């Protein structure tokens, strides 16, 4: 039995929804289907979810992002979108548009509750559209609304967490033996007080993951608009391939800003019960995608390379540093007081560097520096900006760490110097830090030497 989730790009218009129906008809083991709200399309630069949030916040959401779209314009964009969906799919628009308008215009809710309710309407009404179209396509569909079967969330209305009762409710109400396709709007749920709450953005992934977990699915298919997880960012390395199999841990190490295909919280329960997650492409359903597994037998040393840009290194020098007990705790405390997340900590007897996202230093750097000087009584502090951390990942590295030699050799051969090197304690990844202006070349060199398959 498969639980499938189709993201915003897979349900953004009638053409995409028709593809979804075809995919479902091709495999009868696809029993539970979670859908998102419509994503961006040729006419709409913004996702429906963002228009809904803009409507709920009276235009603040977009104006905060310097986008000139007011609440009324968002309202019109939403209505136009659903009207077009109904017309293009040939379904009764009265059943969709009036309830949608009523929901948005009549709500008396305020603040977070209002935001949550309006946000949820994207998936709610899209599921209703898809339900009608499925019925028209003679699919035996049953619409399962989170408020009806009890997908119970905590009372953080715009960042709700799934409560344990939800699993029993799912088990009780989804009888997967029957010849029924269960259709579920993603992203939202209901609190114990029967008020609508949403999870964090991208939360439909989570709805799917939790359903797969509660129903003990054989696989959780996550349908999106890419063939899977690539060995390396395909925007930089054009001939990068999709990784056929990788473990949850490898995926976690590979994902970096701008290169996330999946909501991580959604993996946790699937990981716990060893349910594989299959990333698939709605626009290329013949491609097998990437299978994310709890375990795998590695056929290679490394599977992929991630890259994190815009990092800064704060290098602290102090004689006899290594002899000072509690020094590291005090140093990291300073960073935590400034709310700064820290990454790597290359160290030796009198030196330590702390790597951080340089964005976090904006407006903070002078105060941070003063605090470190005062509390740690440093001799010197050197700050280097614009570093890229390139991370080579693969569980095969544990058995055979000589890929590290290949990596360093390749950099030497191409005259690429690096500023940082370290191996992770899990031994399934190592990091190479280079100046950002040579990061593209370094990445290409590492890719060519460590991953590129012979033609
Ligand atoms: N529609 C919601 C969002 O854009 C949830 C989702 O698509 O997963 O964040």
Boltz pocket constraint, residues with backbone or C-beta under 6 A from the ligand:
constraints:
  - pocket:
      binder: B
      contacts: [[A, 7], [A, 8], [A, 36], [A, 37], [A, 47], [A, 49], [A, 50], [A, 122], [A, 186], [A, 187], [A, 200], [A, 201], [A, 202], [A, 203], [A, 204], [A, 205]]
      max_distance: 6.0
